[in-house]
Amino acid sequence: MSSQPSINSPTPVQSLRFLFAVYENQRWWMGLDWTAALLPGERPSWCSSSQHPLPPPNAFALPDNTTTYLPDGKGGRLKRTATWKWEEPEWRVVVHNGNGLSRVERPLPSLKDENNSSSRLLKAAGRLREPSLTSSSADSGTTNVDASSQDLKEIDEEPLTDADGWVYGDNKWEAQSNKGGMGKYTRYRKWTRVAVVFEEVETVPPGDLGIHKESSDQQESLAPVSEAVITTNPSDSLLKQRLRTALNKDKASDS
């Protein structure tokens, strides 16, 4: 961490590299092959390692650039600016074979193709329901997937994959292997891309405290900083403050 900057003298504080990961999930359907159309209640078509929904790679956006004004304890303010940029031009799939882990470029799935597959699946499902709603309800117990039954692996425990990064599983996303075929009805793979966040800090004259976010199409007005952020040690990085605030929000939502 660099020393305290002088007034109006921006000083680079740090730059951190982040590996963003988005998991692509598919299910095999007779007559449709592999599609992003999944069963109700199971993991989303695109998700995080904890199976929270995420945009697909071609719609994934970096966090907004953020400027935060904090008290410096001397009557002035600290201005911290965080700027995000992609370090890699394309998303890459994690491939794990006998030679170890690698990240390789593969064509991104088309969102149009995913929507068409989902539409065809809904029509087919409607035709199957028509003969007997009772039979369909009775069979649901064997096809429902317990999304918590198989957590996706951490990066240091990546399972073996095929050449395109796919990990295949049974109807409940279990019995996973790097080969498809008989008894394999589900699969997932991990898309990754490296980004860098640059942070600058400078001391500025007294004024309003708060957070200002900048997006590509608009600028948000200055929002008040929570007490938890204001009382944070000024030497803490903006990144740590944002992580701390996010964790506090998660705890509040769980209670």
N, C-alpha and C positions, 0 to 999 in steps of 0.2 A: 504494500500500500504506500502511495507517495505521501509526502508531507503536506501540511495544510497550505493550500494555494493562497496567493494574495488577491486583493479585490480586483475583479474584472480580468483575472489572469487564469484562463482555463488550463487545467492540467489533466492529462490522461491519468485516470486512476487505475483502471484495469480493463482487460478484454478477456472474455470468457468464451470458450467454445462449447456449444450444446449439440448433442446428437438427438434430433427429433425422430421419433419412431411412430409409425402408424401401421396397425395390423390389418391386413386384408383377409376377410373370412368368406368362404364359399361352401356351398352344399351341392351335392350331385343329385339331379332329378332325372328320372327316366324320360327320354325324349327331349330333354333340354341340355344335357351334359352339365358341366360345372357353371353355376351362376351365383350372383350375389343375393339371390332370393333365399332368405333363411326362415326358419320356423319362428312363430311368435314366441317371445319369452327367452330366446337364446341370444347369444352375443350379437352385436350389431355387425353390419357388413364391413364397416370400418371402425376401428376402436383403438384405445390405448392398451397398455399391457394389463391394466386392471379392468378392461372391457367397458370403459366409458366411451360413448359415441364420439367420433372425431370426423372431421371432413376428410375426404379422400385426398391423396397427395396433390392432384391437379387443382384442388380448391383450398388447400391448406395455406393459411396466411401466418406470417410471423407476428408476434405481439407488436402492438403499437409502440412507436417511439415515445418515450415518456420523460417529462421534465418535472422534478419534484423540488419544491422549496421547503427547506427545513430551518429551524433556528440554529445558529452556530454557537449559542451560549455567550456571545459577546455583543449582543444587540443587533447583529446583522443576520444575514441568511446564507445558507448553503444552497447552491443551485446544482442539482445533480441531473445530468442528461444521459439517458440510455438510448442507444441507437442500435437497431437490429439489422443484420445483413446476412444473406445466404453466402456461405463460403464455397459451397459446391453448386454447380449449375443444374444438376439433375438429382432426382431421388434414386436411391440404389437399394437393391434387394439383398438381404443377408443370406448367403449361401454357406452351408456347413457340410463339408464332405471329408473324405479321408485325408485330404491335404490341409485341413484346418478351416478357419473362418475367413470369408472374404465378402466384400460388398461389390456387387456387380450391377451395371445398368441394364434395365429391362424396359420394354415399352409399357407405358402406363395404361391401365384399363380405361376404356371409353365409358363415360357416364351414360351416354345414350344407349350403349349396348346393355348396360346394367338395368336401365329403366325398361327396355324392351323385354328382357328376360323376366323381370318381375311381373310385368303385365301379362305375359304368356302364362306364367305360373299361376297367377290369380284366376285366370280364365279356366285353366285345367283343373284347379282345385274346386272351382264352382261346379264343374261338370261331375266331379267325383262325389260331391256332397249330395247331389240331387237324388240318387237312388235310395239312400238311406242315411238320414241324419243320425239315427240311433247307432248304427254301426260305426260311423265316423267318430262319434263321441266315445264309444267304448274302446276304440283303437288308440285314442290320443295318449293314453298312458305309456305306450311303447315308443312314441315318437317325440314326446316332449323332451327337451334337452335341459339338463341342469347346468346353467352357465357357470356355476361355481365349482363344478366337479373337476375341472382341469384348467388351472391357471396357466397363462402363457409364460414361457420361460424368460428369465432375466438374461441379459446379454452374456454373462459369464457361464451360462448353462444352456446355451443354444442347442437344440436337438439337431440331429442330422436332417438335411433337406435334399430335395432333388436339385437338378441343375438350375431351376427357376426359383428356388427358395421355398418351395411348398413343403409343408409337413402335413401328412395325411392321417386321418383318424376315423374311428367308427361313427355310428349314428349319434353317439354322445360325446364326441370329440376326445375319446380315449383311445387306448391301444395305438398310439401314434408311431409313425415310421416315415421314412423318406421315400416310400414307394406306394403308389396307388394300386387299385385293382379290386379284387373281390373283397367285399366287406368294408370298403373305404367309401364313406359317404360325406365326409367333411374334410376340409383342408384350410390352412392359413399360411400366410407368409408375412414377413416383416420388412416394410419399406422404411428406409432411413435417409436422413439428409443432415448435413452439418451446417449450423449457423453460428455466427459470432455476434456477441453483444458488446459494444464499446461504451464505456462510461467515462464521462468527464465531470469534474467538480470544480466549482469556482465560488468564491465568496462575493456576494452582491449586497447592496444597501438594503436597509429594512423595507418591508413591504408585506404583501399577503403571503400566507403559507398555503400550500396545497399541491395538487397533482394536475399536470396538464398533459393530456394525451393527444398525439398527432396521428391521424390516419391518412390514407391516400386521398380520400374524398372529402374530409372535413376535419376541423379542429374543435376539440371539445373545450368548453370553458374551464377555468380553474376550479377544481373541486377541493373541498376542505380535506386536510390530512387528518386521519384518525389520531386519537390521543396516543395510541400504541406506537404510531410512526413518529409523532412529534417527540416523544420521550426517548426515542431510540438514540443510541450513541451516534453522534455525527460521523464517527469514523467508519460506521457500518456502511457497506455498499448498498446502493439502491436495489441490487438484485436480492440481497439478503432480506431487506425490508419487504420487498414484494412477496418473497417466499413466506416470510413470517405472517404477513397479512392474509395470504391465501390459506395457510394452515389454520389461522384463527377462524376464518369463514367456514372452513370444513368442519371444525369442531362445533361451531354454533349451529350448523345445519343438522349435525348428527344428534344434538341434545334435544 
